[in-house]
Amino acid sequence: MSEMPPGLPRHPIGTFAFVGAYAIAFVVLWFAIYLLIYMARQPVTP
């Protein structure tokens, strides 16, 4: 494995950006499904 030049971060910043974007998209889509499908059907109440 080649050596990295000094001054560069150890991990690529783009990787964290992609992981964060997917995490935010997952939360937003889950919340949309929750509101538009589950709440639209009126959840079961005891």
Secondary structure as GFF3:
##gff-version 3
##sequence-region A 1 46
A	DSSP	alpha_helix	13	33	.	.	.	ID=ss1
A	DSSP	pi_helix	34	38	.	.	.	ID=ss2
###
